[in-house]
Amino acid sequence: MYEKKLIVVGLPMIAVTYGLSRFSYGLMLPYINNTLKMDQYTSGVISSLSYIAYCIAIVLAMVFSNKVTSKVIVVTAGLTSIIGLAIISSSPNAGVLGLGIFLAGLSTGFSSPPYANIIDQNVEPRLQNQTNSWINSGTSIGTAFTGLIAIIMADSWRETYFIFMIIAIFVLISNYKMLPKNQPLVGNGAVGFIKEEWKRATPLILASLLLGISCSAYWTFSRDFMLNNESVPGYLGEWLWVIIGLAGLVGGAAGAFINKFGLMPAYKISVIALSTSSLLLGAFADHIVIGFLSPTLFGSSYIFMTGVLIVWGISLFKSNPSFGLGVPFLILALGQAIGAVLSGIIAGIMGYHALFIGASIIGYVSLIFRHKNKKIMS
């Protein structure tokens, strides 16, 4: 039954670090711009700081997985989230905002790898895929909650981030109380640096990079695009994040789907759906139906896809589960950092339609990569 306790505390932490601390920036961007008067390039650069911070933190989390307990890393995630959200809520200019976004982004990188280790050591093997997937779906709940709060609070983005900070405090306390106190360290050995494992991981790394570049446009600019699209009702832009988040709950079933149908079918379905969501937004955004269908596809497929990457990675890096989760998420974030900057440039030069269509094409290309094993069971 310990897997249920892990989900109870792990899912909210992922909701805070991913939904509230990281992806909320794209949701709040229109309101922040109204106050700080940032152009698209500046918005894109600040967005990339979150991804860069994530890359740094996830590397640190993996490297120190055999030096400090997983609980210490989770607590570090909570603290950086709280500090980052506090700075964002009080930022007077783009520079300070960027600092807050960076610190909040660190929390995301620190939060995921330690749960993989805790699950590996405390949950029976047949339930590990599902437990990892459900904790990972915290992103969708955080996203939906962020969207709902933003609608209620309207353009009061500073107050919204302050509320997020208070929530992060309570989530950190719950994790500190419930996570195992004497979690054994990951074996010292190679700490995941086994040459054969890295060789087998090449398709996973390349796929994660392209998918990160592809989805960054949606995370950063989709809501701003919909809010400024006069051809569709304004409520579509306002409720976009809620739709994405609620649809993302489907992604919690990724582990069970993989156990039944195999890894590559799950990967292909998630990538096709994810890429199509961007294509629909870029090519048919003037239709109301697309305003619902596109974020529904994106939310469900993004969380599902990241769940697939977790299982794929852990199946490769058997010597260290934190690497199995950390490597694809690191490369995914690296792609998102690159994509955020490129998205800001492309949106400024060619417009949002070209941006989202181009993003979809990059996503479709990632279908050429595959795991050698046709079926991976827990």
Disulfide bonds with the S-S distance in Angstrom:
none
